[in-house]
Amino acid sequence: MGKLDLSAENPMSSKIMNIVLILPGDGISGGVRATVIVGNYLLNRGHAVRILYRRSPITIKKIVNYVNLLNKKKWLADFKGKTDSFKDITKCYFNESEIIIGVGMWVSKQLARLSSLSNPKLQYIHGATPWDIKLMVEALKLSIPKVVVASFLKPIVESFGGGEVLAIIPNGIDRDQYFPSVDNAKRDGIGTIYSSHPAKDPETILRVLEKISKLRPDITIRVFSTEKRPKQIPKSSYFRLPSIETAREIYSKSLVWIVASKSEGFSMPILEAMACGSVVVSTDCGGPRDIIKNGENGFLVPVGDVEGIAKKISELLENPSLLKYMQTHGKETAERFTWKSSIDALENALAGLQKT
């Protein structure tokens, strides 16, 4: 995993804060990764920050996954501060001056169990959970202030009548990690990320890959994932748990990058692909509409529209001038999303939270 260079973007805050970020687990999800980055930036600005994460029950599947991941570094290992695990959030110790931030729906719901604590609390909403409406209702109806990572989440959150949405704070991108690592002439394929989670719509992405492989057998397909390879994807095309360097190379070799999800919060891979010079074709599944201006720096198509995704990919592959135009605008878009701006906005939200 690459190292974050925080030195250029670390102005000391005028008021030092004590902050605890609480995660639903210590896995290798995008939410964990973003939280670790946020935590490191806050540490670098002089704040006292620690991360708590739920320790999930041991299962046969978890043991197998652990063995498979022995040689892979988890995102949480990159955090420069203190981390600790818990089974029951009510058994955790919280300093009375700490701002308690629950990351994601599960932890947001758990904050209700800490109602006896006078600490300022914040729900950091990274995405909707349409696959678990009950959880979403129970989390969002709580009268706890919230920040969201994408504009589509604000009306959803507000519709439940819970705490005020203090800010929309998108994630950023580290341009020292994501940039074109190969010449444009060496781009020879399309790429995507595979996940079996229902929000990622694995059926649609597999159908898209099958269709493109038949329409354009000359095009190389590359897929990376945290999961075991599905049988429909050839071994030669599949990269499990790639390092940032390998992911950057896959992005950089891709003419087009596909996001076929049913629901996305912010979708950091869209920015990563754009920064590496790949043009993104994404479903209009929430967060992507904050990044993609349809027909300008990428394409948005309806959720589940296999034919529509394939059509836009073909349009880009067959029109080099359009591809180049969107590459340029995609790179410009990625440059606008910085972690400095994100942390500035979060610091302002937390400072306001302390005053209420």
Secondary structure by P-SEA (a helix, b strand, c coil): ccccccccccccccbbbbbbbbbccccccaaaaaaaaaaaaaaaaccbbbbbbbbccccaaaaaaaaaaccccccccccccbbbbbccccccccccccbbbbccaaaaaacccccccccbbbbbccccccccaaaaaaaaacccccccccccaaaaaaaacccccccbbbbbbccccccccccccccccccbbbbcccccaaaaaaaaaaaaaaacccbbbbbbcccccccccccccccccccaaaaaaaaaaccbbbbbcccccccaaaaaaaaabbbbbccccccccccccccccbbbbcccaaaaaaaaaaaaaacaaaaaaaaaaaaaaaaaccaaaaaaaaaaaaaaaaac
